[in-house]
Amino acid sequence: MKQNLTLALAVLAFLGVGYLVYDNQKSNDGHDHSGHEHAHDNQVKAVEGDDLKPAEPELPATVLSFDQDMHDYGDIYQDTKNEHIFTFTNTGEEPLVISNAVGSCGCTVPEYPKEPVAPGEKGEIKVVFSSGKKEGAQTKNVTITANTDPKQTKLTIKANVLKVEE
């Protein structure tokens, strides 16, 4: 009896997997497209929450070279905005496309070129560090995502925030 039950469960599991494979080969229009390749079948979707977004196209890799990847503001005061411009060169052979630049917290805001940077050309990333009510030694990062290998490059800013006496 136990063997028959085990065999029946195995058959049901096999049929269920078979149905899932068959069902996934159908497009949303209900037609069976198994064995047929379509351009939209190869697009990867990235999941962000409940929304599906098309993945960014894969671009040929290039090389991003910064004049410096760390800046120390030194002593700064609370409630100040401190700006630094990081200069870079596309030293590769393909156009550089920066798809994103984000600070490690809301106090560090980068601005980056939205247009491709041609090989041999220079570009700038402006970073504004707002010290707020922070005190003491601070280290923050900016992560640049581009068509480079590796895809992400980190820039670092440092500061010693001095308390403002009221």
DRENZAFI-781898 format. One record per residue (C-alpha): residue number from 1; residue in one letter; x, y, z negated. Coordinates in pm, whole numbers, plus 50000, padded with zeros to 5 digits. Example, Ala and Ser with C-alpha at 12.3 -4.5 7.8 and 13.67 -1.06 7.14 Angstrom:
! residues 2
+------+------+-------+-------+-------+
| resi | resn |    px |    py |    pz |
+------+------+-------+-------+-------+
|    1 |    A | 51230 | 49550 | 49220 |
|    2 |    S | 51367 | 49894 | 49286 |
+------+------+-------+-------+-------+
***
This chain:
! residues 166
+------+------+-------+-------+-------+
| resi | resn |    px |    py |    pz |
+------+------+-------+-------+-------+
|    1 |    M | 50000 | 50000 | 50000 |
|    2 |    K | 50280 | 50242 | 49905 |
|    3 |    Q | 50464 | 50164 | 50230 |
|    4 |    N | 50152 | 50232 | 50436 |
|    5 |    L | 50099 | 50565 | 50260 |
|    6 |    T | 50464 | 50663 | 50314 |
|    7 |    L | 50441 | 50565 | 50682 |
|    8 |    A | 50116 | 50762 | 50725 |
|    9 |    L | 50272 | 51073 | 50566 |
|   10 |    A | 50578 | 51042 | 50788 |
|   11 |    V | 50361 | 51017 | 51101 |
|   12 |    L | 50156 | 51321 | 50994 |
|   13 |    A | 50474 | 51520 | 50927 |
|   14 |    F | 50613 | 51423 | 51268 |
|   15 |    L | 50292 | 51524 | 51443 |
|   16 |    G | 50283 | 51853 | 51252 |
|   17 |    V | 50639 | 51940 | 51358 |
|   18 |    G | 50559 | 51840 | 51715 |
|   19 |    Y | 50257 | 52071 | 51717 |
|   20 |    L | 50462 | 52359 | 51578 |
|   21 |    V | 50726 | 52315 | 51848 |
|   22 |    Y | 50455 | 52297 | 52117 |
|   23 |    D | 50270 | 52597 | 51974 |
|   24 |    N | 50588 | 52808 | 51963 |
|   25 |    Q | 50644 | 52741 | 52333 |
|   26 |    K | 50319 | 52920 | 52414 |
|   27 |    S | 50324 | 53293 | 52462 |
|   28 |    N | 50066 | 53523 | 52312 |
|   29 |    D | 49861 | 53494 | 52631 |
|   30 |    G | 49797 | 53124 | 52558 |
|   31 |    H | 49992 | 52993 | 52857 |
|   32 |    D | 50254 | 52725 | 52813 |
|   33 |    H | 50591 | 52874 | 52907 |
|   34 |    S | 50810 | 52586 | 52794 |
|   35 |    G | 51103 | 52541 | 53026 |
|   36 |    H | 51046 | 52887 | 53177 |
|   37 |    E | 51280 | 53165 | 53078 |
|   38 |    H | 51152 | 53518 | 53065 |
|   39 |    A | 51349 | 53828 | 52974 |
|   40 |    H | 51120 | 53896 | 52679 |
|   41 |    D | 51176 | 53542 | 52544 |
|   42 |    N | 51543 | 53621 | 52481 |
|   43 |    Q | 51483 | 53942 | 52286 |
|   44 |    V | 51557 | 53899 | 51919 |
|   45 |    K | 51324 | 54068 | 51675 |
|   46 |    A | 51452 | 54212 | 51348 |
|   47 |    V | 51221 | 54193 | 51050 |
|   48 |    E | 51188 | 54502 | 50834 |
|   49 |    G | 50904 | 54465 | 50589 |
|   50 |    D | 50606 | 54342 | 50788 |
|   51 |    D | 50704 | 54527 | 51107 |
|   52 |    L | 50883 | 54363 | 51399 |
|   53 |    K | 51127 | 54578 | 51595 |
|   54 |    P | 51329 | 54489 | 51905 |
|   55 |    A | 51695 | 54433 | 51823 |
|   56 |    E | 51944 | 54686 | 51950 |
|   57 |    P | 52116 | 54578 | 52272 |
|   58 |    E | 52466 | 54438 | 52235 |
|   59 |    L | 52715 | 54692 | 52370 |
|   60 |    P | 53077 | 54618 | 52467 |
|   61 |    A | 53304 | 54676 | 52168 |
|   62 |    T | 53542 | 54970 | 52152 |
|   63 |    V | 53785 | 55106 | 51892 |
|   64 |    L | 53710 | 55388 | 51647 |
|   65 |    S | 54017 | 55555 | 51494 |
|   66 |    F | 53983 | 55815 | 51218 |
|   67 |    D | 54251 | 56075 | 51143 |
|   68 |    Q | 54179 | 55992 | 50778 |
|   69 |    D | 53922 | 55759 | 50621 |
|   70 |    M | 53932 | 55911 | 50270 |
|   71 |    H | 53890 | 56267 | 50145 |
|   72 |    D | 53941 | 56391 | 49790 |
|   73 |    Y | 53757 | 56715 | 49715 |
|   74 |    G | 53956 | 56747 | 49391 |
|   75 |    D | 53787 | 56946 | 49114 |
|   76 |    I | 53439 | 57069 | 49207 |
|   77 |    Y | 53149 | 57197 | 48997 |
|   78 |    Q | 52804 | 57059 | 48925 |
|   79 |    D | 52520 | 57168 | 49154 |
|   80 |    T | 52746 | 57246 | 49450 |
|   81 |    K | 52736 | 57125 | 49809 |
|   82 |    N | 53076 | 57016 | 49934 |
|   83 |    E | 53139 | 56959 | 50303 |
|   84 |    H | 53415 | 56768 | 50479 |
|   85 |    I | 53454 | 56683 | 50846 |
|   86 |    F | 53610 | 56349 | 50936 |
|   87 |    T | 53762 | 56357 | 51287 |
|   88 |    F | 53782 | 56042 | 51497 |
|   89 |    T | 53894 | 55934 | 51843 |
|   90 |    N | 53748 | 55662 | 52062 |
|   91 |    T | 54078 | 55481 | 52130 |
|   92 |    G | 53905 | 55190 | 52305 |
|   93 |    E | 53811 | 55142 | 52668 |
|   94 |    E | 53431 | 55158 | 52634 |
|   95 |    P | 53198 | 55444 | 52534 |
|   96 |    L | 53152 | 55460 | 52156 |
|   97 |    V | 52791 | 55454 | 52039 |
|   98 |    I | 52732 | 55525 | 51670 |
|   99 |    S | 52393 | 55379 | 51582 |
|  100 |    N | 52388 | 55481 | 51216 |
|  101 |    A | 52578 | 55649 | 50935 |
|  102 |    V | 52455 | 55628 | 50575 |
|  103 |    G | 52586 | 55744 | 50240 |
|  104 |    S | 52607 | 55511 | 49942 |
|  105 |    C | 52359 | 55737 | 49760 |
|  106 |    G | 52127 | 56026 | 49836 |
|  107 |    C | 52392 | 56276 | 49722 |
|  108 |    T | 52615 | 56190 | 50020 |
|  109 |    V | 52467 | 56283 | 50357 |
|  110 |    P | 52652 | 56223 | 50686 |
|  111 |    E | 52584 | 56380 | 51026 |
|  112 |    Y | 52718 | 56196 | 51331 |
|  113 |    P | 52714 | 56234 | 51711 |
|  114 |    K | 52400 | 56085 | 51866 |
|  115 |    E | 52545 | 56079 | 52219 |
|  116 |    P | 52808 | 55827 | 52335 |
|  117 |    V | 53172 | 55934 | 52290 |
|  118 |    A | 53381 | 55857 | 52599 |
|  119 |    P | 53710 | 55666 | 52574 |
|  120 |    G | 53989 | 55903 | 52469 |
|  121 |    E | 53744 | 56166 | 52342 |
|  122 |    K | 53723 | 56300 | 51987 |
|  123 |    G | 53419 | 56334 | 51765 |
|  124 |    E | 53327 | 56448 | 51416 |
|  125 |    I | 53130 | 56313 | 51123 |
|  126 |    K | 53027 | 56581 | 50877 |
|  127 |    V | 52974 | 56460 | 50520 |
|  128 |    V | 52804 | 56677 | 50259 |
|  129 |    F | 52841 | 56569 | 49895 |
|  130 |    S | 52592 | 56733 | 49658 |
|  131 |    S | 52732 | 56699 | 49307 |
|  132 |    G | 52403 | 56761 | 49124 |
|  133 |    K | 52434 | 56698 | 48749 |
|  134 |    K | 52702 | 56431 | 48789 |
|  135 |    E | 53013 | 56462 | 48572 |
|  136 |    G | 53365 | 56327 | 48597 |
|  137 |    A | 53528 | 56114 | 48866 |
|  138 |    Q | 53302 | 56027 | 49158 |
|  139 |    T | 53367 | 55795 | 49452 |
|  140 |    K | 53111 | 55762 | 49732 |
|  141 |    N | 53114 | 55581 | 50066 |
|  142 |    V | 52973 | 55651 | 50409 |
|  143 |    T | 52915 | 55345 | 50626 |
|  144 |    I | 52937 | 55399 | 51003 |
|  145 |    T | 52769 | 55139 | 51226 |
|  146 |    A | 52885 | 55138 | 51589 |
|  147 |    N | 52979 | 54915 | 51880 |
|  148 |    T | 53314 | 54834 | 51719 |
|  149 |    D | 53465 | 54515 | 51578 |
|  150 |    P | 53386 | 54498 | 51295 |
|  151 |    K | 53056 | 54681 | 51347 |
|  152 |    Q | 53089 | 54882 | 51025 |
|  153 |    T | 53358 | 55128 | 50919 |
|  154 |    K | 53370 | 55284 | 50573 |
|  155 |    L | 53472 | 55639 | 50489 |
|  156 |    T | 53536 | 55737 | 50127 |
|  157 |    I | 53499 | 56067 | 49946 |
|  158 |    K | 53620 | 56138 | 49593 |
|  159 |    A | 53571 | 56428 | 49357 |
|  160 |    N | 53611 | 56523 | 48993 |
|  161 |    V | 53287 | 56698 | 48898 |
|  162 |    L | 53330 | 56959 | 48628 |
|  163 |    K | 53040 | 57042 | 48399 |
|  164 |    V | 52897 | 57392 | 48432 |
|  165 |    E | 52855 | 57549 | 48091 |
|  166 |    E | 52518 | 57718 | 48052 |
+------+------+-------+-------+-------+
***
